[in-house]
Amino acid sequence: MSQPTPPAIHSLTALLEASGATWRVMDLGRRVVEISNRDFVDFEAIRSPYPLPLQRQAFVGLLFWHPTQTEQHFIWFLRLPLDEQGLLVPDARDAFLAWQLEKGLTNPLQGGQQSADDAPFTFRPRDDRMAVFHAKATRILGQPPSQYHAHALRYLRGELGYKQWAFVGLQGLADVAARLDQDDAANALTEHLPQLPPQPFAALCGCLENEAIDGRLARSLGNIVRLALAANDGERLISALRALSATRATELRDGLLTEVLNHPMGQQADILLLIAARLWESLKSPAVVLHYCETLAGTPSEIFDACLTDLLFLPGMRAPIMAALRDENRSPRLAGAVGRLFRLAGR
């Protein structure tokens, strides 16, 4: 008797489910954050846009493992193109699946990590993103943090002297940021962040931008923002704002952005680009988004166009942005910049 033909595999999630794998998805574009399995299934089925697009692409990390063998896990890093509505362009996903099946890799749990090394539409994340991904993956898998975690935490508590930055691994900082609820880490950072030298401060903030930090830590960072504005310290300002981007203290963050936009430093292109790339959720506030667009209108046209094009592509951002651009109280300068952008878009 002939064996029944296995069902055709038309999606990444179907391939993983068929193998019996347990899986999770993380975005590695705007932030390193987990995306729910349901949301990713809907994205793959072209029922909903990708929640965190970057440059009209979805930068995805798929973590999967056998349900009883979490110590042996696998990762696919995929870069999937999106259409004008942020929906999946399936050709890239299908090419990756076809490559897997052509190689006879019908079970990802048996193919191992090597199964995706040479596949199409894969990518290698930057070192800082990779460190954060692995820090979060160990939590998902119920594994301990890396060997660098304890040393990094001691450094951040000031126990080793702040000049000893060269001996602190980036992976350790990422582990601390991913485990703020452990070892009293959040309180330690709240107390010692202001003392950190520029390099470790920037590296740590690059990890914190992926975490929903609490109000107390956010207030400490807010004080650093104000000190950076007073000192015209652009690097420290950018780092602190990055760390605040995903905070649960949204009112505090929105108020700080207003202070930044009222300051001459808030008119600089790198700050305005950062707000679009990392702090876009604050622009859902009508007052903040109008203030932002008015400030943006004073920049060169390529900065104005880049920021608004990026923001309009984000799910949930089109309505607040368009409301600000059409506000009856907008300035003539903003009206002119908007008219020019729309004329270009209509060509």
N, C-alpha and C positions, 0 to 999 in steps of 0.2 A: 504494500500500500504506500502510495506516495505521501510525502510529508506535506502538510498545508503550507502554502506560501505565506511567509511573514508579511505583516502589513507594511505598506510603504511608509517611509520616514520622510516627513515634509517640514520638520522644524527641529531646532536644537532641543527644545524641551521634550518633544516626543522621543528623540533619540536617547536622552538621558532617562526619561521615564521607562522606556523599553528595556534599558540596561539594569533597572532596579536601583539606580543611584539616588542618593539624597543630594540635593543641589541648592545653591544659593547664588544670587546675582548681586554684583556691585558695579556701580558706575565709577569710572576712573577718568571722567572728563572734567566736569566742573568741580566735583568733590569726590572723595572716595567714600561713598555711602551705599548702604544696602538698598536694593530695589526689591519690593515684594515679588514673590514668585507669581502671584496672580497678575500683577501689573506687567511683568515681563511676558507672560503667556499672552495677554491681550495685545502687547506691542508686537510680538511675533505673528499674531493672527491678523495684524493690521487693523485692529479694532480701536487702538488708541495711540497717540503720539508718544515718542520716547520722552520721559519726564525731565531729563537733564541733557539736552543736546548741546554739543560744542562744535562749532564750525560745520554745522549740518551733518554731524556724524554722532553715532552712539559708540562711546568707548566703554566696552563691557568686560568685566571679569567674571567668568563662570567658574565657581568653585563646586566640585562634586566629589563624592566619596561613597564607598560601600557603607550601608547603614551600620554595620557592626565592626567596621575597620577605619575609624576616623584618623588613625595614625598614618594611613596611606591615602592621601588625597591628591586630586589633580586640578589643574587650572587651565582654562582657555581664556586668552586675552584677545578679544575680537573688536575690530573697528568696522562698524556697519553704516553705510551711507543712508541718509534720510531724504525724503522728498520735501517739497515746499511746505507741506503741512506737518512736518516732523514725523511722518509715518515711515516705517521700514521700507526701503527699496530691497525687495527680497532676493535680487540676483546675487548679492555678495554672500548672504546667508546660505543660499542654495549652492553656490560654488564651494563653500566650506563643507557643507554636508556631502556634496558629490565627491569631493576629494577624500573625505573620510571613508565613504562607501566604496570608492574605487580601490582604496588601499586595503579593503577588507576589514576595516575597523568599525564593525557594526556594534561592538560593545565598548564604549569609552573606558569602562573600568578595566578591561583587559588590554586595551591599546596603550595605556599608560601615558605619561606626560609627553613622550616622544611623538605621540600620535598627532600633535598639533604644531610641532616645532617648525615644519616647513609648509604648513597649510596656508592657503590664500586668505587674505583679510585678517591675519593675525598681526599683533604689534607687541612691542616690549615697552611697558610703562617706564617713565622716568624713575630714577632711583628713589626719590622722595615718595612718589606715589606707590612704588612697590613696597617700601617699608610700611606705609600706612595700611596697604592691602593685607600684608602678612600679619600685621598687628591685629587687625579686625578678624582675619581668618582664624587665628588661633583662639579667639574668643568664641567664634561660631562653633568651632570644633571641640570646644571644652578643653583645650590644651593650655599649658602654662605659657607665659610670655617668653621671649628670647632671653638668652644669657646676658644681654646688655641692659635689661630692664632695671635690675636692682642698682647697678652702677649709675645709670642715668637718673634714677630717682634720688639717690644720695647727692649727686651733683646739683640737681634742681633744688634740693633742700638747703644747699649751701654748706654741706658737710665736707666737701672736698676742696673748697676754694674755687671761685668762679674763673680763675685763670686756667683751670685744668680742662677747658673745653675740648682741646684736641683729643682727649682720651674718651670722650663721650660719643658713642655710636648713634647715628641717625635712627637705626632700628630701635635703640633703647628709648629715644624720645617719642617715637611713634607708639611704642608699647605703653609708655606712661599716659600719653594722650588718649589712647583707646581704653584705658583702665582707670579713669579718673575717680571711679567709685570704689577703688581698692587702695589700701595702704594710705588712706588719708591724702591721696595725691592732689585732689582738687584744692583742699585747704593749703597744702604746701605751695602749690603754684600761686594761689591767691596772695600769699604772703611774700613769696620770693621773686615773682616775675619782675618787679621794678628793678631789682638788682642785677638782672642778667645782662651780660655784655651783648653787643649787637648781633654777633654771629649765632650764638645759641638761642637768643631771643627770636631771631628770624626763623631759624630752623624749627623751633618749638611751635611758633605761631602757624607755620605751614602745616603742622600736624593738627593743631587745634581747630583749624578751619573746617575740618571734617567731623567735628564733634558738636553736639548740642549742649554747650557748656551752660552752667547754671548762672543765676543772677549775681552771686557773690564774686565769682571769677570774672564775670562780664564787667562788673563795676570796677574791679582792679584794672582790667584792660582799658576801661573807659577813662580812668585817671591817667593812664599812659598816653592815650590819644590826646587828651588835653595838654599834657606836658609836651608832647611832640609838636602840637600846634604852636604852643608858646615858644618853643625852641626852633621852630622851622626845620624840624628833623623829619625829612620826608621818608627815609628808610624805616624808621621806627613807627611812624604813622601808618605806613602801608602794612607793616607786619601786624600791628595791633588790630587794624581793621580786618585783615584776613582772619585773625583768630576769632573775631566777633561774628563772622558771617553766618554761622549756623546756630547761634545762641538761642536758648529758649527765652531770654530776656529781650523780646522783640521791641518793646517800647523804648527800652534803654538804647538799643542799637539804632532805632529810627531817630531818636533825639540826638544821638552823637553824630549821625550823618548830617542832620541839619546844622549842627555846629561846624562840621567840617566844610559844608557847602557855603557857609557864611564867612569862612576864612579864606584869605588869598590862596592858600595851598590847595583848597578844594576846587580851584579853577584849573589846576594842572591836569594835563592829559592823562598822566599815569594814575592819578586818583580817580578820575572819571571812568577810565577803562576798568579799573579795579571794581568800582561799584557795579558796573554792568556785568562783569564776569563772576563776582563773588558775593555781592550784597544785593542782588536784584530783588530779593523778597521784600526789602524795605521800600522798594519803589511801588509796592501795591498801596501804600499810603498816599492818598490824593495830594496832600500838602508836600510830601517829600518828592514825589515824582514830578510835580510841576516845578519845584525848586531845582531839581536835577536837570530837567530839560532846559530850563532857562539858563542855567550855568553852562550846559553843554552847547547851547547855541552860540556861546562866545568863543568856542574853540574852532580850529581849522575844520573845513568841511569833511575831510577824510575821517577825523575823530568822531564828529557828529554822526556821520553815516554809519561808521563801524559799530558804535555803541547802540544806536537805535535798531539797526538791522539785526544785531545779536539779540537784543531784548525782545523784539517783536516775534522772534522765532521761538521763544521760550513759552511752553504751555502756561496759560493763566496770566501772561503778561501783556498780551495785545490790548485788552480792554483798558487797563489803567494807563498804558502808554498813549493810546489813541485819545483817551479822554483828556490827558494833559496837553497833547498837541493841538486839540481842538478847543481848549479852554477859552472862553470869551475874554478872560482877563490876561491872556498871554501877551507878551511884549511884541512889538513890531519885529524885533530881531529874531525871536523864536518863530513868528509867523513866516518870515522870509526864509529861514532855514528849512522849515517844514515844506513850504511850497517848492523849494529847489529840490529837496529829497524826493517828493512825490512826482515831480516832473521827470526826474531821472528814472524813477521806478516805472513810469508809464511809457518810456521809450521802447 
